[in-house]
Amino acid sequence: MVKAILEHGAIQPLSPLPGNWSDGQELVITEAPPSDESQDLEKWSREIDEMAAAFPPEDFDLVDAALAEADDDAKEIVRRQLGLS
């Protein structure tokens, strides 16, 4: 079975087509049943929000500081590689 999506009025396959299919070949396309993907995404989003709420605010500051330091270090390495410092 080939899965596809409708995009701007054209059917776009989500995977390679079988090699034995040829141009002009008639195909029967049926609508897929609704997926639980949107519900799964909402559940995941709620879980992330709950975890973030449990994260101590001072830990956010530590993460921000570590990311800023890593960014500064990476920039300094690139400057050295380019002979700018």
C-alpha positions as CSV (number, residue, x, y, z in Angstrom):
1,M,0.0,0.0,0.0
2,V,1.3,3.4,-0.9
3,K,0.5,6.3,1.4
4,A,0.1,9.8,0.0
5,I,-1.3,13.2,0.9
6,L,-3.3,15.7,-1.0
7,E,-1.3,18.9,-1.4
8,H,-2.4,21.9,-3.4
9,G,-4.8,19.7,-5.4
10,A,-2.2,17.1,-6.3
11,I,-1.6,13.7,-4.8
12,Q,1.9,13.5,-3.4
13,P,3.2,10.0,-2.4
14,L,4.9,9.7,1.0
15,S,7.1,6.8,-0.2
16,P,8.6,5.5,-3.4
17,L,6.1,4.1,-5.9
18,P,6.3,0.4,-6.8
19,G,8.6,-0.3,-9.8
20,N,5.9,-2.2,-11.6
21,W,3.6,0.9,-11.8
22,S,3.6,2.8,-15.1
23,D,2.5,6.3,-16.3
24,G,-1.2,6.3,-17.2
25,Q,-2.0,3.3,-15.0
26,E,-5.3,3.6,-13.3
27,L,-5.3,3.6,-9.5
28,V,-8.0,3.5,-6.9
29,I,-7.5,6.0,-4.1
30,T,-9.4,5.8,-0.8
31,E,-9.5,8.3,2.0
32,A,-7.6,7.1,5.1
33,P,-9.5,6.9,8.4
34,P,-8.8,9.8,10.8
35,S,-5.6,9.3,12.8
36,D,-5.0,9.8,16.5
37,E,-1.9,11.8,15.6
38,S,-3.5,15.2,16.6
39,Q,-4.6,13.6,20.0
40,D,-1.1,12.2,20.5
41,L,0.4,15.6,19.8
42,E,-1.9,17.3,22.3
43,K,-1.1,14.7,24.9
44,W,2.7,15.1,24.3
45,S,2.3,18.9,24.5
46,R,0.5,18.6,27.8
47,E,3.2,16.3,29.2
48,I,5.9,18.7,28.1
49,D,4.1,21.6,29.8
50,E,3.7,19.6,33.0
51,M,7.4,18.7,33.0
52,A,8.4,22.3,32.3
53,A,6.2,23.5,35.2
54,A,8.0,21.0,37.5
55,F,11.5,22.3,36.4
56,P,12.9,24.7,39.0
57,P,13.2,28.3,37.6
58,E,16.9,28.5,38.7
59,D,17.6,25.4,36.5
60,F,16.4,27.3,33.5
61,D,19.0,30.0,34.3
62,L,21.7,27.3,34.6
63,V,20.7,25.9,31.2
64,D,20.6,29.3,29.6
65,A,24.1,30.1,31.0
66,A,25.5,26.8,29.8
67,L,24.1,27.4,26.3
68,A,25.4,30.9,26.2
69,E,28.9,29.7,27.2
70,A,28.8,26.9,24.6
71,D,27.8,29.5,22.0
72,D,30.7,31.8,23.0
73,D,33.1,28.9,22.9
74,A,32.0,27.9,19.5
75,K,32.3,31.4,18.1
76,E,35.8,31.7,19.6
77,I,36.9,28.4,17.9
78,V,35.6,29.6,14.6
79,R,37.4,33.0,15.0
80,R,40.6,31.1,15.7
81,Q,40.1,28.9,12.7
82,L,39.5,31.9,10.5
83,G,42.5,33.7,12.0
84,L,40.4,36.5,13.4
85,S,41.6,36.3,16.9
